[in-house]
Amino acid sequence: MTMPVFEEYEPAGDCVCLGCAQRRRTLARGRAIALRDGGHPAARGARRALVLATAAGVVLGGGGSAALAAAGPVPGPGPVALDDRNGSDGPGTPQGGRAPLHGRPAPATGPRPPSSAAGRPGAPPAVRAIDRATIINRAKIWLDAQVPYSMSEYWSDGYRQDCSGYVSMVWNLGTNEWTGSLDTFATKITKEELLPGDMLLFHNPADPNNGSHVVIFGGWADETRTHYIAYEQTRPYTRKLATPYGYWKNSEKYLPYRYNGVTTGVLADVPVPGAPAAGAAVFPGAAKFGPGADNEHVTELAKMLIGRGALRFYPKGPSSKWSEADRQATQAFQLAQGWTGADADGIPGEHTWRLLVQRQGKDIPPTGRTAPGTAPGTVKPPKAPPAALPGSAGVPAYPGLRVFRPGQSHPAVLALGRRLVQKGFGKYYTSGPGLRWSEADRRNVEAFQRAQGWRGASADGYPGPETWRRLFA
């Protein structure tokens, strides 16, 4: 008897036979989440197991039915209809109850144990740290695999294939939660605070059957903030869709939440220009500055001044040795506050230092001119607020217009781009914002400026101090 040769095959995309249909599902399940991201180790062997099981079935005369049965979804505990929808405003997405990964086999006899009651949220396990990029990448895994919706079956990573199981997977919770327990892993936020990776949750404890649902927020679809990109598990498959805020139905009942394990925000990994170092809050004394001074406080002063618009005074960057550049930059900052005479001598006092550390007061004008009758290097004070706006806690200092020009690279460009995306003005980015100023940056800034009602030269796409302030306010 000639032994058949078995090899893996790619099923035809339009073939409806049972073998090809099951093979397509098995290939999709093979796109398992990496173990480092919380995936299940058993998923890696799914494809090879199917081939071996099929081979054994043919040799023993059983055909491929045993292999198909072995590769089917794992049944879990009985469904709890919490998400049924009536009408055409949204997809029906009932969900299962709380359960461990891969579910829990139902008892052979007797009622379900109280500890597995679907509607009773237990104490959440230890929160796992995760960044926003990983959250969105995990959301895309089921999207790419087109995981079919089910409230009783579990995908190869162990998570239930309904809306709450999907969010449990995306946040890497390690358990299957439901809409009545997901909020215990998160903190309620406002619409204005929403960032990619947060969730929009509607849970109706009085009548869970009436529309309870949850989605992952993927960012704003446009600058009006009336629509957002939703990642969700719904019938028939996982989908990503521009969705009206907060949802197609019962929109006012969807509340935004942020997972407690998120490690970074959109701007968290970008150093803010001019941010003071730890320990810089205490004024070191005027003796640390002036001719002959050489210490770390001079360097820290220069860094803070650069963050307030003094970059043009430091063509070679900050130094620990006091120089004329330090005096001119300090004087420019003092003049920007409206100070004169001895109060603007270019030597930092306690008040100057406090404004720099606390990021308060007015920034140095982006372009300085020598006033008639003043000594060289003295910068004319600003005449109007748009040239130098008051700073405030939490708002990065404006780095100067020269940073936002073709060919320029600066951390502030990346911070600006990420803030534009957060505000819903990132549609011109094809690969995300970067350190180098680009035409996509300019067009996104222009869209933001036009949204403020500005026209003409006020909406040229180059951020001035007022554009910067409004973006980061």
Phi, psi and omega per residue, in radians:
M1 nan 2.233 -3.141
T2 -1.378 2.216 -3.134
M3 -1.349 2.302 3.129
P4 -1.231 2.629 3.101
V5 -1.759 2.188 -3.117
F6 -1.898 2.367 3.069
E7 -2.519 2.757 3.128
E8 -1.225 2.537 -3.110
Y9 -2.330 2.736 3.072
E10 -1.736 2.046 -3.093
P11 -1.245 2.633 3.065
A12 -1.144 2.432 -3.068
G13 -1.163 -0.449 -3.066
D14 -1.909 0.132 -3.133
C15 -1.383 2.323 -3.073
V16 -1.827 0.112 -3.137
C17 -1.195 2.745 -3.064
L18 -1.047 -0.699 -3.109
G19 -1.092 -0.854 -3.122
C20 -1.189 -0.658 3.134
A21 -1.100 -0.786 3.137
Q22 -1.181 -0.618 3.139
R23 -1.143 -0.699 3.121
R24 -1.091 -0.709 3.129
R25 -1.138 -0.719 -3.122
T26 -1.128 -0.708 3.098
L27 -1.095 -0.666 3.117
A28 -1.146 -0.710 3.122
R29 -1.133 -0.404 3.133
G30 -1.172 -0.281 3.116
R31 -1.408 1.087 -3.010
A32 -1.323 2.695 3.057
I33 -1.223 2.418 3.138
A34 -1.040 2.575 -3.123
L35 -1.037 -0.620 -3.125
R36 -1.153 -0.337 3.140
D37 -1.780 0.216 3.066
G38 1.728 0.234 -3.134
G39 -1.257 2.946 -3.116
H40 -1.692 2.296 -3.068
P41 -1.100 -0.440 -3.086
A42 -1.221 -0.345 -3.043
A43 -1.214 -0.478 -3.057
R44 -1.136 -0.468 -3.078
G45 -1.686 0.209 -3.027
A46 -1.115 -0.797 -3.070
R47 -1.164 -0.803 -3.127
R48 -1.127 -0.656 -3.132
A49 -1.091 -0.665 -3.132
L50 -1.117 -0.770 -3.141
V51 -1.075 -0.799 -3.108
L52 -1.160 -0.691 -3.134
A53 -1.166 -0.667 3.112
T54 -1.126 -0.737 3.131
A55 -1.080 -0.796 -3.131
A56 -1.106 -0.644 -3.123
G57 -1.145 -0.695 -3.139
V58 -1.191 -0.768 -3.115
V59 -1.089 -0.666 -3.104
L60 -1.487 -0.037 3.079
G61 1.577 0.081 -3.086
G62 -1.594 0.000 -3.122
G63 1.193 -2.747 -3.082
G64 -1.720 0.052 -3.043
S65 -1.132 -0.641 -3.134
A66 -1.109 -0.705 3.141
A67 -1.141 -0.717 -3.131
L68 -1.130 -0.681 3.124
A69 -1.152 -0.689 -3.121
A70 -1.158 -0.543 -3.058
A71 -1.530 0.007 -3.087
G72 -1.230 2.908 3.117
P73 -1.078 2.664 -3.125
V74 -1.453 2.095 3.104
P75 -1.222 2.546 -3.134
G76 -2.105 -2.831 3.120
P77 -1.148 2.794 -3.091
G78 -0.979 2.574 -3.099
P79 -1.241 2.651 3.010
V80 -2.099 2.015 -3.028
A81 -1.320 1.643 -3.117
L82 -1.919 -0.227 -2.987
D83 -2.137 0.218 -3.091
D84 -1.030 2.390 3.100
R85 -2.116 2.490 3.034
N86 -1.944 2.422 -3.118
G87 1.797 -3.118 -3.034
S88 -1.901 0.189 -3.077
D89 -1.399 -0.225 -3.126
G90 -2.871 2.809 -3.126
P91 -1.309 2.587 3.069
G92 -1.333 2.169 -3.114
T93 -2.396 1.235 3.034
P94 -1.096 2.752 -3.065
Q95 -2.341 2.718 3.047
G96 -1.448 3.082 -3.135
G97 -1.542 -3.038 3.114
R98 -1.149 2.431 -3.097
A99 -2.828 2.737 3.056
P100 -1.293 3.057 3.078
L101 -1.011 2.427 -3.132
H102 1.188 0.136 3.044
G103 1.399 -3.123 3.122
R104 -2.287 2.170 3.127
P105 -0.990 2.397 3.132
A106 -1.197 2.564 3.119
P107 -1.062 2.559 -3.117
A108 -1.125 -0.721 3.139
T109 -2.430 2.795 3.061
G110 1.456 3.000 -3.111
P111 -1.275 2.857 3.106
R112 -1.163 2.414 3.135
P113 -1.033 2.533 -3.127
P114 -0.998 -0.558 -3.086
S115 -1.142 -0.308 -3.123
S116 -1.812 0.248 3.131
A117 -0.992 2.292 -3.003
A118 -1.110 -0.645 -3.020
G119 -1.618 0.189 -3.056
R120 -1.934 1.746 3.133
P121 -1.213 2.324 3.088
G122 -1.630 -3.131 3.099
A123 -1.169 2.240 -3.097
P124 -1.160 2.539 3.092
P125 -1.211 3.125 3.135
A126 -1.003 2.346 -3.118
V127 -1.218 2.303 3.117
R128 -1.652 2.283 3.139
A129 -1.230 2.454 3.138
I130 -2.752 2.505 3.117
D131 -1.695 2.926 -3.035
R132 -1.161 -0.632 3.126
A133 -1.065 -0.718 3.128
T134 -1.167 -0.679 3.119
I135 -1.024 -0.852 -3.119
I136 -1.182 -0.656 3.109
N137 -1.118 -0.663 3.093
R138 -1.178 -0.643 3.102
A139 -1.074 -0.609 -3.095
K140 -1.303 -0.341 -3.128
I141 -1.094 -0.871 3.104
W142 -1.208 -0.569 3.111
L143 -1.100 -0.809 3.126
D144 -1.130 -0.646 -3.113
A145 -1.412 -0.154 -3.089
Q146 0.870 1.006 -3.115
V147 -1.126 2.192 3.141
P148 -1.227 2.554 -3.122
Y149 -1.299 2.379 3.044
S150 -2.823 2.456 3.091
M151 -1.730 0.090 -3.133
S152 -2.280 -0.092 3.140
E153 -1.921 2.751 -3.058
Y154 -2.163 2.358 -3.138
W155 -1.303 3.028 -3.050
S156 -1.087 -0.362 3.113
D157 -1.485 -0.052 3.079
G158 1.718 -0.079 -3.091
Y159 -1.643 2.481 -3.119
R160 -1.182 2.501 -2.953
Q161 -1.559 0.761 3.055
D162 -2.146 -3.065 -2.995
C163 -1.093 -0.767 -3.117
S164 -1.312 -0.570 3.045
G165 -1.134 -0.624 3.115
Y166 -1.112 -0.822 3.120
V167 -1.128 -0.659 3.073
S168 -1.029 -0.706 3.117
M169 -1.198 -0.808 -3.077
V170 -1.067 -0.694 3.118
W171 -1.473 -0.040 3.116
N172 1.001 0.873 -3.080
L173 -1.282 -0.464 -3.108
G174 1.501 -0.062 3.063
T175 -2.458 2.811 3.050
N176 -1.612 1.963 3.141
E177 -1.748 3.136 3.069
W178 -2.360 3.106 -3.045
T179 -1.133 -0.309 3.104
G180 -1.501 -0.057 -3.117
S181 -2.255 -0.265 -3.097
L182 -1.062 -0.544 -3.111
D183 -1.183 -0.309 3.109
T184 -1.282 -0.215 3.102
F185 -1.733 0.070 -2.949
A186 -2.463 3.010 3.099
T187 -2.147 2.339 -3.134
K188 -1.210 2.393 -3.140
I189 -2.242 -3.058 3.107
T190 -1.790 2.918 3.089
K191 -1.024 -0.703 -3.110
E192 -1.159 -0.400 -3.104
E193 -1.577 -0.091 -3.069
L194 -1.034 2.357 3.072
L195 -2.340 2.743 3.103
P196 -0.946 2.288 -3.115
G197 1.847 -0.250 3.039
D198 -1.316 3.046 3.134
M199 -2.212 2.700 2.985
L200 -1.986 2.089 -2.960
L201 -2.132 2.310 2.962
F202 -2.166 1.986 3.062
H203 -2.254 2.188 -3.116
N204 -1.914 1.644 -3.076
P205 -1.136 -0.465 -3.135
A206 -1.259 -0.544 -3.112
D207 -2.636 1.338 -3.056
P208 -1.008 -0.393 -3.123
N209 -1.264 -0.251 -3.016
N210 -1.653 1.156 2.910
G211 1.607 0.149 3.114
S212 -0.992 2.328 -3.071
H213 -2.834 2.837 3.118
V214 -2.600 2.483 3.132
V215 -2.376 2.816 3.034
I216 -1.674 2.266 3.114
F217 -1.376 2.160 -3.104
G218 -1.867 0.084 -3.114
G219 2.096 2.848 -3.141
W220 -1.345 2.483 -3.115
A221 -1.408 -0.465 3.128
D222 -2.758 3.075 -3.046
E223 -1.259 -0.215 -3.138
T224 -1.369 -0.287 -3.119
R225 1.021 0.521 3.041
T226 -1.659 -0.307 3.112
H227 -2.327 2.593 3.106
Y228 -2.385 2.871 3.081
I229 -1.525 2.093 -3.125
A230 -1.899 2.258 2.931
Y231 -1.737 2.197 -3.077
E232 -2.657 2.722 3.037
Q233 -1.779 1.991 -3.079
T234 -2.604 3.001 3.124
R235 -1.270 2.442 -0.032
P236 -1.580 -0.345 -3.066
Y237 -2.435 2.960 3.004
T238 -0.970 2.436 -3.114
R239 -2.497 2.790 3.050
K240 -2.209 2.120 -2.968
L241 -2.631 2.439 2.979
A242 -1.130 2.177 -2.952
T243 -2.287 2.415 3.088
P244 -1.157 2.520 -3.130
Y245 -1.324 2.385 -0.255
G246 -1.451 -0.299 3.028
Y247 -2.908 3.110 -3.108
W248 -1.126 -0.520 -3.081
K249 -2.432 2.563 -3.101
N250 0.955 0.672 -3.003
S251 -1.025 -0.631 -3.085
E252 -1.248 -0.198 -3.107
K253 -1.677 -0.078 3.121
Y254 -1.476 2.135 -3.074
L255 -1.916 2.411 3.141
P256 -1.434 2.402 3.100
Y257 -2.338 2.683 3.070
R258 -2.095 2.251 3.132
Y259 -1.073 2.348 -3.077
N260 -1.208 -0.252 -3.118
G261 -1.647 0.058 -3.141
V262 -1.130 2.255 -3.058
T263 -1.648 -0.435 -3.089
T264 -2.441 2.731 2.995
G265 -1.800 -2.999 -3.114
V266 -1.114 -0.631 -3.061
L267 -1.887 0.031 -2.960
A268 -1.131 -0.548 -3.084
D269 -1.618 0.156 3.104
V270 -1.818 2.082 3.124
P271 -1.120 2.252 3.126
V272 -1.323 2.176 -3.135
P273 -0.995 2.256 3.065
G274 1.470 0.084 -3.136
A275 -1.170 2.291 -3.099
P276 -1.225 2.597 3.112
A277 -1.355 2.822 3.101
A278 -1.033 2.389 -3.134
G279 1.537 -0.017 -3.092
A280 -1.509 -0.042 -3.031
A281 -1.192 -0.545 -3.088
V282 -1.489 2.230 3.133
F283 -1.153 2.179 -3.050
P284 -1.358 -0.171 -3.117
G285 1.875 2.538 -3.093
A286 -1.114 -0.409 -3.118
A287 -1.149 -0.301 -3.141
K288 -1.390 -0.090 -3.070
F289 -2.230 2.718 3.127
G290 1.997 3.077 -3.104
P291 -0.933 2.298 3.118
G292 1.577 -0.201 -3.131
A293 -1.251 2.418 3.139
D294 -2.596 1.665 -3.101
N295 -2.812 3.033 -3.074
E296 -1.192 -0.401 -3.118
H297 -1.231 -0.527 3.072
V298 -1.142 -0.738 3.098
T299 -1.093 -0.771 -3.132
E300 -1.121 -0.682 3.086
L301 -1.038 -0.805 -3.128
A302 -1.070 -0.734 -3.139
K303 -1.092 -0.741 -3.140
M304 -1.192 -0.653 3.112
L305 -1.148 -0.697 3.095
I306 -1.053 -0.677 3.107
G307 -1.207 -0.213 3.126
R308 -1.893 0.259 3.025
G309 1.878 0.233 -3.071
A310 -1.744 0.361 -3.073
L311 -1.023 -0.596 -3.079
R312 -1.156 -0.322 3.133
F313 -1.445 -0.194 -3.043
Y314 -2.160 1.232 3.137
P315 -1.110 -0.421 -3.141
K316 -1.865 0.103 3.123
G317 1.533 3.032 -3.127
P318 -1.176 2.725 3.095
S319 -2.514 2.718 3.108
S320 -1.350 -0.264 3.138
K321 -1.596 2.217 3.133
W322 -1.091 2.395 -3.118
S323 -2.468 3.029 3.087
E324 -1.072 -0.512 3.100
A325 -1.081 -0.719 3.110
D326 -1.104 -0.729 -3.125
R327 -1.138 -0.783 -3.121
Q328 -1.142 -0.726 -3.132
A329 -1.154 -0.740 3.113
T330 -1.111 -0.747 3.128
Q331 -1.106 -0.692 3.108
A332 -1.064 -0.711 3.111
F333 -1.164 -0.724 3.135
Q334 -1.134 -0.731 3.101
L335 -1.119 -0.587 3.125
A336 -1.123 -0.408 3.096
Q337 -1.447 -0.071 -3.113
G338 1.559 0.175 -3.131
W339 -1.405 2.696 3.122
T340 -2.446 3.016 3.067
G341 1.059 -2.348 -3.090
A342 -1.162 -0.362 3.116
D343 -1.328 -0.192 3.131
A344 -2.242 0.905 -3.099
D345 -1.601 -0.025 3.114
G346 1.549 0.011 3.074
I347 -1.878 2.133 -3.063
P348 -1.216 2.259 2.997
G349 -1.796 -3.005 -3.087
E350 -1.099 -0.664 -3.134
H351 -1.188 -0.778 3.095
T352 -1.015 -0.810 -3.113
W353 -1.090 -0.734 -3.111
R354 -1.124 -0.713 3.109
L355 -1.104 -0.673 -3.140
L356 -1.201 -0.791 -3.105
V357 -1.155 -0.733 -3.099
Q358 -1.523 0.051 3.093
R359 0.980 0.809 3.135
Q360 -2.026 3.085 -3.134
G361 1.375 -2.970 -3.084
K362 -1.676 2.539 3.085
D363 -1.365 2.843 3.047
I364 -1.219 2.351 3.133
P365 -0.978 2.523 -3.113
P366 -1.091 -0.476 3.066
T367 -2.279 2.223 -3.115
G368 -1.929 2.479 3.100
R369 -2.176 2.550 3.104
T370 -1.371 2.146 -3.116
A371 -1.294 2.541 3.115
P372 -1.008 2.333 3.080
G373 1.475 0.079 3.132
T374 -1.863 2.820 -3.114
A375 -1.228 2.645 3.098
P376 -1.000 2.436 3.133
G377 1.628 -0.204 3.093
T378 -1.430 2.258 -3.076
V379 -1.681 2.311 3.131
K380 -1.136 2.341 3.133
P381 -1.109 2.648 3.131
P382 -1.176 2.586 -3.138
K383 -1.710 -0.397 -3.057
A384 -2.414 2.598 -3.127
P385 -0.978 -0.647 -3.107
P386 -1.018 -0.422 -3.123
A387 -1.325 -0.526 -3.137
A388 -2.690 1.819 -3.038
L389 -1.586 2.622 3.100
P390 -1.049 2.382 3.081
G391 -1.442 2.938 3.091
S392 -2.635 2.750 -3.114
A393 -1.042 2.333 3.104
G394 1.555 -0.171 3.125
V395 -1.826 2.056 3.132
P396 -1.044 2.542 3.131
A397 -1.199 2.510 3.120
Y398 -1.161 2.180 -3.022
P399 -1.446 -0.110 -3.108
G400 1.886 2.573 -3.048
L401 -1.173 -0.502 -3.078
R402 -1.111 -0.373 3.120
V403 -1.169 -0.538 -3.031
F404 -1.794 1.186 3.136
R405 -2.410 2.666 -3.122
P406 -0.911 2.302 3.112
G407 1.579 -0.190 -3.112
Q408 -1.451 2.461 3.050
S409 -2.146 2.320 -3.082
H410 -2.891 2.544 3.092
P411 -1.014 -0.484 -3.139
A412 -1.161 -0.491 3.103
V413 -1.156 -0.747 3.105
L414 -1.163 -0.744 3.105
A415 -1.066 -0.722 3.103
L416 -1.070 -0.831 -3.118
G417 -1.068 -0.739 -3.132
R418 -1.201 -0.602 3.089
R419 -1.193 -0.640 3.070
L420 -1.071 -0.762 3.111
V421 -1.082 -0.764 -3.136
Q422 -1.078 -0.628 -3.130
K423 -1.414 -0.117 3.127
G424 1.629 0.373 -3.128
F425 -2.120 0.858 -3.098
G426 -2.067 0.353 -2.993
K427 -1.214 -0.295 -3.132
Y428 -1.546 -0.079 3.075
Y429 -1.410 2.233 3.082
T430 -1.720 -0.398 -3.141
S431 -2.372 0.320 3.110
G432 1.597 2.732 3.117
P433 -1.203 2.748 3.140
G434 -2.481 -3.054 -3.120
L435 -1.288 -0.420 -3.048
R436 -1.663 2.254 -3.141
W437 -1.098 2.358 -3.071
S438 -2.394 2.993 3.102
E439 -1.139 -0.540 3.089
A440 -1.107 -0.697 3.069
D441 -1.038 -0.821 -3.080
R442 -1.086 -0.753 -3.110
R443 -1.180 -0.645 3.098
N444 -1.189 -0.692 3.081
V445 -1.108 -0.728 3.130
E446 -1.049 -0.723 3.115
A447 -1.086 -0.710 3.113
F448 -1.137 -0.751 -3.134
Q449 -1.111 -0.715 3.118
R450 -1.148 -0.554 3.096
A451 -1.176 -0.332 3.070
Q452 -1.458 -0.074 -3.110
G453 1.598 0.151 -3.123
W454 -1.485 2.649 3.122
R455 -2.453 2.961 3.082
G456 1.117 -2.374 -3.099
A457 -1.143 -0.372 3.120
S458 -1.339 -0.179 3.116
A459 -2.256 0.918 -3.110
D460 -1.593 -0.060 3.110
G461 1.615 -0.004 3.106
Y462 -1.873 2.097 -3.015
P463 -1.289 2.130 2.978
G464 -1.648 -3.054 -3.112
P465 -1.022 -0.653 -3.107
E466 -1.265 -0.689 3.052
T467 -1.044 -0.788 3.140
W468 -1.057 -0.800 -3.104
R469 -1.081 -0.769 -3.109
R470 -1.190 -0.614 3.129
L471 -1.128 -0.745 -3.028
F472 -1.712 0.034 3.133
A473 -1.202 nan nan
